[in-house]
Amino acid sequence: MSLAAVWLAFFVCLLVILFTGTKLSRYGDIIAIGTGLGGAWIGLVLLAVVTSMPELVTGLSAIIVVHAPDLAVGSALGSCVYNLLIIAILDFVYRAGSIYSGIQHSHSLSAGFGVVLLGALASAIFVQKHFAMISFGPVGPYAIIAPIAYFIGIRSIFYFERRENEIYAGGLVEAVQAPRRERPALMLTSVYVLFAVNSLVLIAAATALPVIGEGLAVRMGWDQTFVGTFFLALVTSVPEVVISVQAVRIGAVDLAIGGLLGSNLFDLVILAIEDFAYLDGPILYAASDQHLLTAIAALTMTGIAIVGLCARPRARVFRVVAWTSLGLLTVGLFSAVILYLLSS
């Protein structure tokens, strides 16, 4: 295939993701309003799983086809950092004020469970690499803990949101979320079908995009450089960026934030799934200990996000972005520089 054909395939995938991502944001918002479940929970469960499917496919391919556990672990952790950086990007895009100022409290709970999983992951990497290989058959303890924590998390968030909505409905406290939008005149059954169809198309395009991007990086001579690594990491985050930005543009901020924080939770569960697929022992034992730095960076950034979600800063630095978003950008870029220096 010629270089021009590869570029064409690359841009076709981008256009498909842009189109279907825009539709998914709209349909997800309709489902959130129509079912009464709320944007935060729909983003946490539905959108997060859809946008994380390419990472799951890529990670399993890295293990089963290429036999590269290091690549699989790096992909999942790198996605966590990128998702948190997207929150800072959304703060730039959102013009109605600080993006933290009018969203649901349950996002703090989502981020809190992210801290639990990232803390467990960082501890597992440290113990496995520096003390002893602990395993339950072919998998490490993290592969057992992560799925349990994830399901406890989404269940807790569901009941927390339901309690919060009951309090607001009773008029006991003033709601902090954005004013409710009217649900468009579409039957929910039709929306479910449209959401499923667009999800399948987006997953197919988003799964093909990293493969095409890798071929493009090789042909452009980027494959052995930091530019190539950055390019491919950016490519895998395209679905999250498209859906989140489109959700913010239609006013579904909770859907966007819920999708990003939920994607992080699901990405951390993907590591557990990959551990079961890797048959040569615990995957964290086989991976590089440099991933500990990425896990700590993601953990720190999640902590900063929790501060923003709790403090809800209204002031914007230079009237552009909240100081918590600057913190996310600083930690993300600093960790990228350190990883580059360690790998060079």
C-alpha positions in Angstrom: 0.0 0.0 0.0 1.4 3.4 -1.0 2.0 6.2 1.6 -0.8 8.2 0.1 -3.2 5.3 0.5 -2.2 4.9 4.2 -2.8 8.6 4.8 -6.2 8.3 3.1 -7.2 5.3 5.3 -6.0 7.2 8.3 -8.1 10.2 7.6 -11.1 8.1 6.7 -11.0 6.4 10.1 -10.7 9.9 11.7 -13.8 11.1 9.9 -15.8 8.0 10.8 -14.8 8.4 14.5 -15.7 12.1 14.3 -19.2 11.3 12.8 -20.0 8.4 15.1 -18.5 10.1 18.2 -20.8 13.1 17.6 -23.8 10.8 17.3 -22.9 8.8 20.4 -22.6 12.0 22.5 -26.1 13.0 21.4 -27.6 9.6 21.9 -25.9 9.1 25.3 -27.3 12.4 26.5 -30.8 11.4 25.3 -30.5 8.1 27.2 -29.2 9.9 30.3 -32.2 12.2 30.3 -34.8 9.7 29.1 -33.9 7.0 31.7 -33.2 9.4 34.5 -29.9 7.7 35.2 -27.9 10.9 34.7 -25.1 11.8 32.4 -22.4 10.9 35.0 -23.5 7.2 35.2 -24.2 6.8 31.5 -20.8 8.2 30.7 -19.2 6.0 33.4 -20.7 2.8 32.1 -21.8 3.1 28.4 -19.4 5.6 26.8 -16.4 4.5 28.9 -16.8 0.9 27.8 -17.3 1.9 24.1 -14.3 4.2 24.0 -12.1 1.7 25.9 -12.8 -1.3 23.6 -9.9 -0.3 21.2 -7.5 -0.4 24.1 -8.7 -3.8 25.1 -8.3 -5.2 21.5 -4.8 -3.5 21.2 -3.7 -4.9 24.5 -4.8 -8.4 23.8 -3.2 -8.3 20.4 0.1 -7.1 22.0 0.0 -10.1 24.4 -1.4 -12.9 22.1 0.1 -11.9 18.7 3.2 -9.9 19.5 3.9 -11.4 23.0 4.7 -7.9 24.3 3.2 -7.5 27.8 5.2 -4.3 28.3 3.4 -2.7 25.4 0.0 -3.8 26.8 0.6 -2.4 30.3 2.0 0.8 28.8 -1.0 1.3 26.6 -3.5 1.0 29.4 -1.6 3.3 31.8 -0.8 5.8 29.1 -4.5 6.0 28.3 -5.3 6.9 31.9 -2.9 9.8 31.7 -4.3 11.0 28.4 -7.9 10.8 29.7 -7.0 13.1 32.6 -5.3 15.5 30.2 -8.5 15.6 28.1 -10.3 17.0 31.2 -7.9 19.9 31.1 -8.5 20.3 27.3 -12.3 20.4 28.0 -11.7 23.2 30.5 -10.2 25.2 27.7 -13.1 24.4 25.4 -15.9 25.1 27.9 -16.6 28.8 27.7 -19.5 29.0 30.3 -16.9 29.0 33.2 -14.8 26.5 34.9 -15.8 23.0 33.9 -15.6 21.8 37.5 -18.2 24.4 38.8 -21.5 22.8 37.7 -21.1 19.0 37.6 -22.4 16.2 39.8 -20.8 15.2 43.0 -20.6 11.5 42.0 -17.6 12.3 39.7 -15.5 12.6 42.9 -16.6 9.0 43.8 -15.6 7.8 40.3 -12.2 9.5 40.7 -11.9 8.1 44.2 -12.3 4.5 43.0 -9.7 5.4 40.3 -7.3 6.3 43.1 -8.0 2.9 44.8 -7.2 1.0 41.6 -4.2 3.0 40.7 -2.8 2.7 44.2 -3.3 -1.1 44.1 -1.7 -1.2 40.6 1.3 0.9 41.7 1.8 -1.3 44.8 1.5 -4.5 42.8 4.2 -3.2 40.3 6.5 -2.2 43.1 6.1 -5.5 45.1 6.3 -7.7 42.0 9.5 -6.0 40.7 11.4 -5.5 43.9 10.3 -8.2 46.4 8.7 -11.3 45.1 6.4 -12.6 42.4 3.0 -13.2 44.1 0.5 -15.1 42.0 -2.7 -17.0 42.1 -2.1 -19.5 39.4 -1.0 -17.6 36.3 -2.3 -14.2 37.5 -1.2 -11.7 40.1 -3.4 -10.4 42.9 -4.2 -7.2 41.0 -6.1 -9.3 38.4 -8.4 -10.5 41.2 -8.8 -7.1 43.0 -9.4 -4.8 40.0 -12.7 -6.4 38.6 -14.2 -6.6 42.1 -13.3 -3.0 42.9 -14.7 -1.9 39.5 -18.1 -3.5 40.0 -18.3 -2.3 43.6 -17.5 1.2 42.2 -20.1 1.4 39.5 -22.7 0.0 41.9 -21.8 2.5 44.6 -21.9 5.4 42.1 -25.3 4.2 40.8 -26.9 4.3 44.3 -25.1 7.5 45.2 -26.5 9.3 42.2 -30.0 7.9 42.9 -29.8 9.2 46.5 -28.5 12.6 45.3 -31.3 12.9 42.7 -33.9 12.1 45.4 -32.5 14.8 47.6 -32.6 17.3 44.8 -36.1 16.2 43.9 -37.2 16.8 47.5 -35.8 20.3 47.4 -33.6 19.7 50.4 -30.5 21.1 48.7 -29.8 23.2 45.7 -28.7 21.2 42.7 -25.2 22.0 41.4 -25.7 20.4 38.0 -26.5 22.3 34.8 -30.2 23.0 34.1 -32.0 20.0 32.7 -32.4 19.8 29.0 -35.5 18.6 27.3 -35.2 15.1 25.7 -35.5 15.3 21.9 -38.6 13.7 20.3 -37.0 10.3 19.7 -38.2 7.0 21.1 -35.7 5.5 23.6 -35.9 2.1 21.8 -34.7 3.8 18.6 -32.0 5.6 20.5 -30.7 2.3 22.0 -30.5 0.8 18.5 -28.8 3.9 17.1 -26.4 4.0 20.0 -25.4 0.3 19.5 -24.9 0.6 15.8 -22.8 3.8 16.1 -20.8 2.1 18.9 -19.9 -0.9 16.7 -18.9 1.4 13.9 -16.8 3.6 16.2 -15.1 0.5 17.8 -14.2 -0.9 14.4 -12.7 2.4 13.2 -11.0 3.1 16.5 -9.5 -0.4 16.5 -8.2 0.0 12.9 -6.8 3.5 13.6 -3.8 2.4 15.8 -2.9 -0.3 13.2 -2.9 2.2 10.4 -1.2 4.8 12.6 1.6 2.3 13.4 2.1 1.6 9.7 2.2 5.3 9.0 4.8 5.9 11.7 7.0 3.1 10.2 6.7 4.6 6.7 7.4 8.1 8.0 10.4 6.9 9.9 8.9 7.8 13.3 8.7 4.2 14.7 11.9 4.4 16.8 11.4 7.9 18.1 9.6 9.7 20.9 7.6 11.5 18.2 6.3 8.1 17.0 5.3 7.0 20.5 3.5 10.3 21.1 1.8 10.1 17.8 0.5 6.6 18.3 -0.6 7.4 21.9 -2.5 10.4 20.6 -4.2 8.3 17.9 -5.6 5.8 20.4 -7.1 8.7 22.4 -9.1 10.1 19.4 -12.5 8.5 20.4 -12.3 9.9 23.9 -11.4 13.4 22.6 -14.2 13.4 20.0 -16.9 12.2 22.2 -16.0 14.4 25.2 -15.6 17.6 23.2 -18.9 16.9 21.4 -20.7 16.2 24.7 -19.4 19.5 26.1 -20.6 21.4 23.0 -24.2 20.1 23.5 -24.0 20.9 27.2 -23.7 17.4 28.5 -20.7 18.1 30.7 -21.5 15.3 33.2 -21.6 12.8 30.3 -18.1 13.9 29.2 -16.5 13.9 32.6 -18.2 10.6 33.5 -17.0 9.0 30.3 -13.4 10.0 30.9 -13.2 8.9 34.5 -15.1 5.7 33.7 -12.7 5.0 30.8 -9.9 5.2 33.3 -11.6 2.7 35.6 -12.3 0.3 32.7 -8.7 0.7 31.4 -7.4 -0.4 34.8 -9.8 -3.5 34.6 -8.4 -4.2 31.1 -5.0 -4.8 32.8 -6.6 -7.5 34.8 -8.2 -9.1 31.7 -4.8 -8.9 30.0 -3.2 -10.7 32.9 -5.6 -13.7 32.4 -4.6 -13.7 28.7 -0.9 -13.6 29.5 -0.1 -17.3 30.3 3.6 -16.9 31.4 2.9 -15.6 34.9 1.6 -12.2 36.3 1.8 -9.6 33.6 3.0 -6.9 36.0 6.1 -9.1 36.8 6.9 -9.2 33.1 6.4 -5.5 32.5 9.1 -2.8 32.9 9.3 -1.1 36.3 9.2 2.3 34.4 5.4 1.8 34.3 5.5 2.6 38.0 6.2 6.2 37.1 3.2 6.3 34.8 1.0 4.8 37.5 2.2 7.4 40.0 1.6 10.2 37.5 -1.9 9.0 36.8 -2.5 8.7 40.6 -1.3 12.2 41.2 -3.4 13.6 38.3 -6.5 11.8 39.6 -5.9 13.4 43.0 -5.7 16.8 41.3 -9.0 16.1 39.5 -10.6 15.2 42.8 -9.5 18.5 44.3 -11.1 20.3 41.3 -14.3 18.2 41.6 -14.6 19.0 45.3 -13.3 22.6 45.4 -15.1 23.5 42.2 -12.9 26.5 41.4 -14.7 29.2 39.5 -11.7 31.5 38.9 -9.8 30.9 35.7 -6.1 31.6 35.3 -5.8 34.4 32.6 -9.5 33.8 32.2 -8.7 30.7 30.2 -8.5 27.6 32.4 -8.9 26.6 36.1 -5.7 26.2 38.2 -6.5 22.5 38.7 -6.4 22.0 34.9 -3.0 23.6 34.8 -2.0 21.1 37.5 -3.1 18.2 35.3 -1.2 19.6 32.3 1.9 20.2 34.3 2.0 16.7 35.8 1.1 15.0 32.5 3.8 16.9 30.5 6.4 16.4 33.3 5.9 12.7 33.4 6.2 12.5 29.6 9.5 14.3 29.8 10.8 12.0 32.5 9.7 8.9 30.6 11.4 10.2 27.5 14.7 10.8 29.4 14.5 7.3 30.9 13.9 5.6 27.6 16.6 7.6 25.6 
